[in-house]
Amino acid sequence: MKNCPRTIDRPLLILGLEGEDVAVLMLLFGIPAVLISPTVPLILLFIGWPLLAAVKKGRPEGFMVHLFYRWGVPFEGLLPPGDGRYAAYGQKEEEL
């Protein structure tokens, strides 16, 4: 019997970052590089890439989305961020 590889559910990483992280970095640094000058955004990209990879190392997939949600950034399709408690049924705060 052959062993099944345990990398089936591992996300595709490009130099330590997920696809959406690479896309966000390219948008943040690519648009100014095209519109203004490629020097400064390119230098910032080479600094920001390893920094973001170090922050995400050992974290679950989609960690940055959850981090921004915790900081209060609203995302379409999710409950509004905040300190409120949500329940499937109506409940007064005093009953908790």
C-alpha positions as protocol buffer text, in pm:
chain_id: "A"
residue {
  index: 1
  type: MET
  ca { x: 0 y: 0 z: 0 }
}
residue {
  index: 2
  type: LYS
  ca { x: 132 y: 346 z: -94 }
}
residue {
  index: 3
  type: ASN
  ca { x: 122 y: 637 z: 146 }
}
residue {
  index: 4
  type: CYS
  ca { x: -93 y: 933 z: 50 }
}
residue {
  index: 5
  type: PRO
  ca { x: 95 y: 1263 z: 37 }
}
residue {
  index: 6
  type: ARG
  ca { x: -15 y: 1505 z: 309 }
}
residue {
  index: 7
  type: THR
  ca { x: 26 y: 1812 z: 89 }
}
residue {
  index: 8
  type: ILE
  ca { x: -312 y: 1780 z: -86 }
}
residue {
  index: 9
  type: ASP
  ca { x: -479 y: 2057 z: 114 }
}
residue {
  index: 10
  type: ARG
  ca { x: -174 y: 2283 z: 135 }
}
residue {
  index: 11
  type: PRO
  ca { x: -236 y: 2619 z: -38 }
}
residue {
  index: 12
  type: LEU
  ca { x: -32 y: 2724 z: -338 }
}
residue {
  index: 13
  type: LEU
  ca { x: 241 y: 2960 z: -218 }
}
residue {
  index: 14
  type: ILE
  ca { x: 445 y: 3195 z: -434 }
}
residue {
  index: 15
  type: LEU
  ca { x: 768 y: 3279 z: -248 }
}
residue {
  index: 16
  type: GLY
  ca { x: 590 y: 3228 z: 84 }
}
residue {
  index: 17
  type: LEU
  ca { x: 267 y: 3417 z: 5 }
}
residue {
  index: 18
  type: GLU
  ca { x: -81 y: 3310 z: -104 }
}
residue {
  index: 19
  type: GLY
  ca { x: -221 y: 3419 z: -439 }
}
residue {
  index: 20
  type: GLU
  ca { x: -444 y: 3695 z: -301 }
}
residue {
  index: 21
  type: ASP
  ca { x: -154 y: 3840 z: -105 }
}
residue {
  index: 22
  type: VAL
  ca { x: 59 y: 3852 z: -417 }
}
residue {
  index: 23
  type: ALA
  ca { x: -227 y: 4021 z: -605 }
}
residue {
  index: 24
  type: VAL
  ca { x: -269 y: 4285 z: -334 }
}
residue {
  index: 25
  type: LEU
  ca { x: 105 y: 4355 z: -328 }
}
residue {
  index: 26
  type: MET
  ca { x: 113 y: 4386 z: -706 }
}
residue {
  index: 27
  type: LEU
  ca { x: -178 y: 4630 z: -699 }
}
residue {
  index: 28
  type: LEU
  ca { x: -36 y: 4836 z: -414 }
}
residue {
  index: 29
  type: PHE
  ca { x: 309 y: 4864 z: -564 }
}
residue {
  index: 30
  type: GLY
  ca { x: 240 y: 4805 z: -935 }
}
residue {
  index: 31
  type: ILE
  ca { x: -1 y: 5091 z: -997 }
}
residue {
  index: 32
  type: PRO
  ca { x: 230 y: 5358 z: -847 }
}
residue {
  index: 33
  type: ALA
  ca { x: 521 y: 5203 z: -1039 }
}
residue {
  index: 34
  type: VAL
  ca { x: 335 y: 5249 z: -1367 }
}
residue {
  index: 35
  type: LEU
  ca { x: 191 y: 5592 z: -1289 }
}
residue {
  index: 36
  type: ILE
  ca { x: 483 y: 5761 z: -1113 }
}
residue {
  index: 37
  type: SER
  ca { x: 823 y: 5593 z: -1122 }
}
residue {
  index: 38
  type: PRO
  ca { x: 920 y: 5228 z: -1082 }
}
residue {
  index: 39
  type: THR
  ca { x: 1214 y: 5287 z: -846 }
}
residue {
  index: 40
  type: VAL
  ca { x: 1053 y: 5360 z: -508 }
}
residue {
  index: 41
  type: PRO
  ca { x: 759 y: 5114 z: -536 }
}
residue {
  index: 42
  type: LEU
  ca { x: 997 y: 4840 z: -649 }
}
residue {
  index: 43
  type: ILE
  ca { x: 1223 y: 4898 z: -349 }
}
residue {
  index: 44
  type: LEU
  ca { x: 918 y: 4897 z: -118 }
}
residue {
  index: 45
  type: LEU
  ca { x: 797 y: 4576 z: -282 }
}
residue {
  index: 46
  type: PHE
  ca { x: 1130 y: 4404 z: -209 }
}
residue {
  index: 47
  type: ILE
  ca { x: 1100 y: 4519 z: 154 }
}
residue {
  index: 48
  type: GLY
  ca { x: 728 y: 4444 z: 194 }
}
residue {
  index: 49
  type: TRP
  ca { x: 729 y: 4094 z: 41 }
}
residue {
  index: 50
  type: PRO
  ca { x: 961 y: 3926 z: 296 }
}
residue {
  index: 51
  type: LEU
  ca { x: 803 y: 4127 z: 579 }
}
residue {
  index: 52
  type: LEU
  ca { x: 453 y: 4002 z: 488 }
}
residue {
  index: 53
  type: ALA
  ca { x: 584 y: 3647 z: 442 }
}
residue {
  index: 54
  type: ALA
  ca { x: 739 y: 3661 z: 790 }
}
residue {
  index: 55
  type: VAL
  ca { x: 413 y: 3786 z: 943 }
}
residue {
  index: 56
  type: LYS
  ca { x: 213 y: 3508 z: 774 }
}
residue {
  index: 57
  type: LYS
  ca { x: 456 y: 3225 z: 848 }
}
residue {
  index: 58
  type: GLY
  ca { x: 287 y: 2954 z: 1051 }
}
residue {
  index: 59
  type: ARG
  ca { x: -55 y: 3122 z: 1028 }
}
residue {
  index: 60
  type: PRO
  ca { x: -367 y: 2962 z: 875 }
}
residue {
  index: 61
  type: GLU
  ca { x: -488 y: 3036 z: 525 }
}
residue {
  index: 62
  type: GLY
  ca { x: -672 y: 3368 z: 502 }
}
residue {
  index: 63
  type: PHE
  ca { x: -507 y: 3509 z: 814 }
}
residue {
  index: 64
  type: MET
  ca { x: -475 y: 3861 z: 674 }
}
residue {
  index: 65
  type: VAL
  ca { x: -849 y: 3884 z: 596 }
}
residue {
  index: 66
  type: HIS
  ca { x: -931 y: 3793 z: 956 }
}
residue {
  index: 67
  type: LEU
  ca { x: -673 y: 4040 z: 1085 }
}
residue {
  index: 68
  type: PHE
  ca { x: -819 y: 4327 z: 882 }
}
residue {
  index: 69
  type: TYR
  ca { x: -1172 y: 4225 z: 989 }
}
residue {
  index: 70
  type: ARG
  ca { x: -1061 y: 4238 z: 1353 }
}
residue {
  index: 71
  type: TRP
  ca { x: -921 y: 4589 z: 1291 }
}
residue {
  index: 72
  type: GLY
  ca { x: -1265 y: 4699 z: 1167 }
}
residue {
  index: 73
  type: VAL
  ca { x: -1240 y: 4675 z: 788 }
}
residue {
  index: 74
  type: PRO
  ca { x: -1583 y: 4572 z: 652 }
}
residue {
  index: 75
  type: PHE
  ca { x: -1602 y: 4296 z: 391 }
}
residue {
  index: 76
  type: GLU
  ca { x: -1900 y: 4224 z: 169 }
}
residue {
  index: 77
  type: GLY
  ca { x: -2090 y: 3915 z: 277 }
}
residue {
  index: 78
  type: LEU
  ca { x: -1969 y: 3925 z: 638 }
}
residue {
  index: 79
  type: LEU
  ca { x: -2133 y: 4072 z: 945 }
}
residue {
  index: 80
  type: PRO
  ca { x: -2020 y: 4426 z: 1018 }
}
residue {
  index: 81
  type: PRO
  ca { x: -1709 y: 4428 z: 1236 }
}
residue {
  index: 82
  type: GLY
  ca { x: -1747 y: 4542 z: 1593 }
}
residue {
  index: 83
  type: ASP
  ca { x: -1790 y: 4436 z: 1951 }
}
residue {
  index: 84
  type: GLY
  ca { x: -2154 y: 4334 z: 1913 }
}
residue {
  index: 85
  type: ARG
  ca { x: -2275 y: 3987 z: 1992 }
}
residue {
  index: 86
  type: TYR
  ca { x: -2478 y: 3805 z: 1731 }
}
residue {
  index: 87
  type: ALA
  ca { x: -2725 y: 3525 z: 1788 }
}
residue {
  index: 88
  type: ALA
  ca { x: -2966 y: 3331 z: 1572 }
}
residue {
  index: 89
  type: TYR
  ca { x: -3251 y: 3440 z: 1797 }
}
residue {
  index: 90
  type: GLY
  ca { x: -3345 y: 3764 z: 1968 }
}
residue {
  index: 91
  type: GLN
  ca { x: -3190 y: 3806 z: 2309 }
}
residue {
  index: 92
  type: LYS
  ca { x: -3162 y: 4101 z: 2543 }
}
residue {
  index: 93
  type: GLU
  ca { x: -2823 y: 4201 z: 2676 }
}
residue {
  index: 94
  type: GLU
  ca { x: -2942 y: 4158 z: 3037 }
}
residue {
  index: 95
  type: GLU
  ca { x: -3020 y: 3790 z: 2981 }
}
residue {
  index: 96
  type: LEU
  ca { x: -2659 y: 3709 z: 2899 }
}
